[in-house]
Every structure is written in C-alpha cells, then in structure tokens.
C-alpha cells in the first residue's frame, strides 16, 4: 500500500472485468490482484484489546467504484431492522467515506452484516457539526438507492465480507468518467461484541484522534485507465 504524505494511504484503482457478484468466491477472485488497504487504530500507540484486522480492496467498472472488504469478527451481529437506521449505534458496521477532489461535499455509506444500508451526504464540515449538535441526520439523508451492496457472513471462520458498487453520480452529484480522476476516501468499521459496552473502531486513515470525519487525514484514490 503506497502512502501519501503525511502517511495517508494511496490507492491506484484499476478497472475490473465483469464478474458474478452473487458468489463470494468469484468476487474474491476478481479483487485478488488489488492491493489491500488495512484498517488500524492510528490514534493509539498500540491496538486495543479486542481489535480485529480488516482489509479493503477496490476496483472500478463503467462509472462505479467497486469496494470489497474482509472483516475478521469474533461476534458478527446486528440489531438493525431497516435501511436508514443509525447502524453504527446498533451493530457491527462497515463505513465508506468518499469526496471528489476539489469539492467540499462528501458521502458516508454504511453497511450492516444483514446488508441494511445507511446513505448520507454532507455539504461541508459545518453540516457535520450541525448534525452532531442536533443529533439529527435528516438533512444529510440521501433518497433512493445511492449504492448497492451484498454481504456474506462466515461466523465459524470469524469473518464477514462486504461488496459495494458506488456510482460516480452518487458521489459527484452527476455521472462522471472515473479514469484520471481522484477521490479522497476513508474506510472504517464499528466492531461490536455482545457483553462489551463499547465497540472497537478502526479506520484506513491515520487519524490523530478517533473521528472518522477528519477529512484532511483521508487517503487518496487515483482511478487508472
């Protein structure tokens, strides 16, 4: 995994051929040459007890970013019952943050193990501050299906997997060609264990403190021809 200064991950995202998205084995093979981007806890001197590794791989096809995450997890579960719930408060959750270069607005997409989704768009940092102050996400919610996802649970192996297809139009506000463009990104997770009061969180970004919305610490995706 290459690094941008100061230590931010750099992904050179390459085009993937068509593949069968319903099969975990086929999806894994499609991404096997993509460089893994690991999640960690950069804000700590050493990872906390209960930390479980996870890696994310990316590619693109047509006008969509493709994301595949493999997450180790000793207790895979969710209390979420519907799309649009505050997944990070209810369950294990995988999160995707994306912002096109040169723009202030960005999206946050979340996926629970049962494939329920939350999709948000923040106009800028002030919109995030407003949501935190009021406790409401109503101004940030995106309608329709901003992205597609699929999950696979393998509790005996202590792993679950997420595949997501994210159209450029959902991130940029309109369809745009991907080759030659740059997006800022961060992948993160909330890893809950029943019986523990707090989840273990981690991120691909070198955050100085555990705040996933610190955009200046996100990595860079460069879409390759």
N, C-alpha and C positions, 0 to 999 in steps of 0.2 A: 504494500500500500504506500503510494507516494504521499508526501506531506508538503503542504503549502506553509509558508511562514505565517504565524508562529506555531507550527506543529499541526495545522489544520489538515485533515485528510483531503486528498485529491483523487477523484475517480475519473479515469478516462473511460467513458461509457461507450460501448461499441454495439453495433447493430446485431440483433439475434435473428436467426431464421425462424420461420413458423414452427410451432411445436404444440403438442396436445396438452392443454392447460389442466385437464381433469386428472391427470396422472402425476403423482408426486415424483415417481422415478423419471418420467420424461422431463418434468420441469427441472429437476436437479441436474440432469444431463445437459439441458440447454444452457444452464448457467455455470457449468463446471469450469470453464476457462476464464470466467470473470474473476477479477481479483477480489478476495473477501475483505470487507471493511468491518473490523471487530468493534464491539461495544465495550466500554470501560467506565471507570469512575475517576476521571482526571482530577476532580476536586479533592480527592482523598490521597494520602501518602501511600496507602495500600488498600486493596479492595476489602470491603467489609465482609464479615461472616455471612454466608448465605448468597453471596454473589454467584450468579450462574452465567457462563460465557454465552455470547450470541454473535453471529456474523451475518452480514448483509451483502448480497451481490446484486449488481444492476446490469441492465442492458436496455436497448430501445428497439422499437419496431414501428414502422409507419410514423405516426405523430404521438407516440406514447412512450413514457418511461416505464420500464418493467423492473420490479423490485422483488427479490426473493430473500427471505430471512429464515435462518435456522436458529432456534432459541432453545437452549437447554433449560429445563424446568422440572424441579422435583415435585411440584404440585400444580398441575395445569387446571385452572378452573375460572369460572366467571359467574357473577350474579346478574349480569346484564340480560335484559329481556327483549330489548327493541333497539333498532337503529336510532342514533341520535342521543342516546344516553351518555352521561359523563363516565365513559368507560374507564378512565384512569383512576376513578374513585371506586369502581365496582369490581375490578377484576384485573387479571393479567391483561396487559395491553401493549401492542406494538405501535409505535408512532412514527410518522413520516412528516418532516417539515421541508418545504420547498419554496424557494424565492428566485425568480428570474433575475439575472444580473441587471443592475441599473434601475431596479424598481423597489419601492418600499413595501408594497403589499406581499403577503405570503400566505400559504395554505398550511394547515395542520390536519393530517388524516390519521385516524386511529382504527385499529382492528383488534377485536377480542378473539379469543380462541374459538368461539362459536360463530365466527365470521360476521358478527354485528359490527357496524361501522359508525364512526363519527367524522363529519367533514366540516371544517371551519376555514374561514378566510378572514385574516386580519389586515385592515387597510394600512396600518403602520404600528409603531411601538405604542402610540397613545391609545389605540384601540385595545391593545393587550392590557395596558394599565387600567383602562375603563372596565374591562371585563373582570379583572381581579378585584377592583374596588366594589363593583356592584354584585359580583358573584353570578352574573348572568352572561350566557353565551348567545342570547337571541340575536344580537346584532351581527354576530360572526357566522351564524349557521348558513350553510350552502344548501340550496334545494336540489332536487333531482338526484341523479347518480353521478357524482363528480368523479368517482373512480370505481373500479371493480376489484374484488379480492376473492381469494379462496384460501382456506386453512386446512391443515391436516394435523391431527393430534396423535402422538405416539407415546402415551403415558408410561408404558412398560420400558421404553427406551429413554424416558425422561426428556423428551423433545417435542416441540411443536413447530410448525412451519407456516409461513405466510407468503402468498404470491399476490402481488398487486399490479394492476395496469392503470396508469395515471395519464390521461390525455393531456397534451400540452395546453389545450384550450382551458382545462380546469385550473391550471397553474398560472398561465399567462393572460387569461381572460378572453383569448381568441386563438384559433388554430395557428400554430407557427411551426416552421420546419425546425427539427432538432439539430441536425448536423452543423457544427460550427458554433453552436450557442453554448452559453454557460448558465448554470443554475447554482445557487447555494443550497446546501442540504444539511439535514441532521436526521439521524435515525436514533430512536430511543425506546426504552421499554419500562414498564412497571411490572415487577415480578412479585406477586403476592403469594404468601404461604399461609394456609389456614392455621390459626393459633398464634400468628405473629401480628402485632399491632400495626406495623408499618411495612410497606412494600420495599423491596430493594430496587433502586432505579439505576439506570446506566444509559450511556449515550456514545455515539461515534465521535462527538465533538469534544475538544479539550476544554470543557467548561471549568472556569476557576471556581465557580460555585454551582450547586445543583439547580440550575434554572435553564430549562431547555430553550427558552425564548431569547437567550443571549446570542443574537444573530451574528455579531462580529466574530464569534468563535465557530460558526458553522463551517463545514467543508465545502469544496467546490466540485461540481460535476461538469466535465467537459465532454460534450457529445461529439464523437468521432465519426467521420464518414466511413 
